Amino acid sequence: MLQDPKLGWLACERSVTKEMTDSSRLVVIKDLWYTNQLLPSGCFAIDKEVAARIYEEGIRLCGCDWEDNADNEVYDRVVQMALLGEIRYG
């Protein structure tokens, strides 16, 4: 995962991360992210809009005080649902 103060985070599914061992592919994905272009399937820009979706998903799944009672599993489920629309991992 890459972080940029203005853009947020660039996250990729595990299958894409394995493909990024080729440094030229990583450079292409980073360039797409920095220029706000469409990312390849399995890569996600986590910005303020996505963070709001994650928060809303947490409320939908666990109620208004979800953050107070959340553990790693809850955060994982919430992020996957917000980004992928389903639980694919774990």
C-alpha positions as CSV (number, residue, x, y, z in Angstrom):
1,M,0.0,0.0,0.0
2,L,1.3,3.5,-0.9
3,Q,0.3,6.6,0.9
4,D,0.2,10.2,-0.3
5,P,-0.9,13.1,1.9
6,K,-3.2,14.6,-0.9
7,L,-4.4,11.4,-2.6
8,G,-4.9,9.0,0.4
9,W,-3.8,5.4,-0.1
10,L,-3.3,3.2,-3.1
11,A,-4.3,-0.4,-2.2
12,C,-4.3,-3.5,-4.3
13,E,-5.7,-7.0,-3.8
14,R,-3.1,-9.7,-3.1
15,S,-3.3,-11.1,-6.6
16,V,-2.3,-7.8,-8.1
17,T,0.4,-7.3,-5.5
18,K,2.0,-10.5,-6.5
19,E,2.0,-9.3,-10.1
20,M,3.8,-6.1,-9.1
21,T,7.1,-7.9,-8.6
22,D,7.7,-6.5,-12.1
23,S,8.8,-3.0,-11.1
24,S,7.6,-1.6,-14.4
25,R,4.0,-2.6,-13.6
26,L,4.2,-0.9,-10.3
27,V,5.5,2.3,-12.0
28,V,2.5,2.2,-14.4
29,I,0.0,1.7,-11.5
30,K,1.6,4.5,-9.5
31,D,1.5,6.9,-12.5
32,L,-2.2,6.1,-13.1
33,W,-2.9,6.8,-9.4
34,Y,-1.0,10.1,-9.3
35,T,-2.7,11.3,-12.4
36,N,-6.1,10.3,-11.2
37,Q,-6.8,7.8,-14.0
38,L,-8.7,4.6,-14.0
39,L,-6.7,2.0,-12.0
40,P,-6.5,-1.7,-13.1
41,S,-8.9,-4.2,-11.7
42,G,-7.9,-5.1,-8.1
43,C,-6.4,-1.7,-7.3
44,F,-8.1,1.0,-5.3
45,A,-7.6,4.6,-4.4
46,I,-8.7,5.1,-0.8
47,D,-9.5,8.8,-0.6
48,K,-11.9,10.8,1.5
49,E,-14.9,9.6,-0.6
50,V,-14.0,5.9,0.0
51,A,-13.3,6.6,3.7
52,A,-16.8,7.9,4.0
53,R,-18.2,4.8,2.3
54,I,-16.1,2.6,4.7
55,Y,-17.6,4.5,7.7
56,E,-21.1,4.2,6.3
57,E,-20.6,0.5,5.7
58,G,-19.5,0.1,9.3
59,I,-22.7,1.8,10.5
60,R,-24.7,-0.4,8.2
61,L,-23.1,-3.6,9.4
62,C,-22.5,-2.9,13.1
63,G,-24.5,0.2,14.2
64,C,-23.6,3.7,15.0
65,D,-21.0,3.0,17.6
66,W,-19.2,0.4,15.4
67,E,-15.8,2.0,15.8
68,D,-15.9,1.7,19.6
69,N,-16.4,-2.1,19.4
70,A,-14.4,-2.9,16.2
71,D,-11.5,-5.3,16.0
72,N,-9.4,-6.2,13.1
73,E,-12.0,-8.6,11.7
74,V,-14.7,-5.9,11.7
75,Y,-12.4,-3.4,10.0
76,D,-11.4,-6.0,7.4
77,R,-15.1,-6.8,6.7
78,V,-16.1,-3.1,6.5
79,V,-13.3,-2.2,4.1
80,Q,-13.9,-5.2,1.9
81,M,-17.6,-4.5,1.6
82,A,-17.0,-0.8,0.9
83,L,-14.3,-1.5,-1.8
84,L,-15.3,-4.9,-3.2
85,G,-19.0,-5.2,-2.4
86,E,-18.4,-8.6,-0.9
87,I,-16.1,-10.5,1.5
88,R,-13.4,-12.2,-0.6
89,Y,-10.8,-12.7,2.0
90,G,-11.0,-14.2,5.5
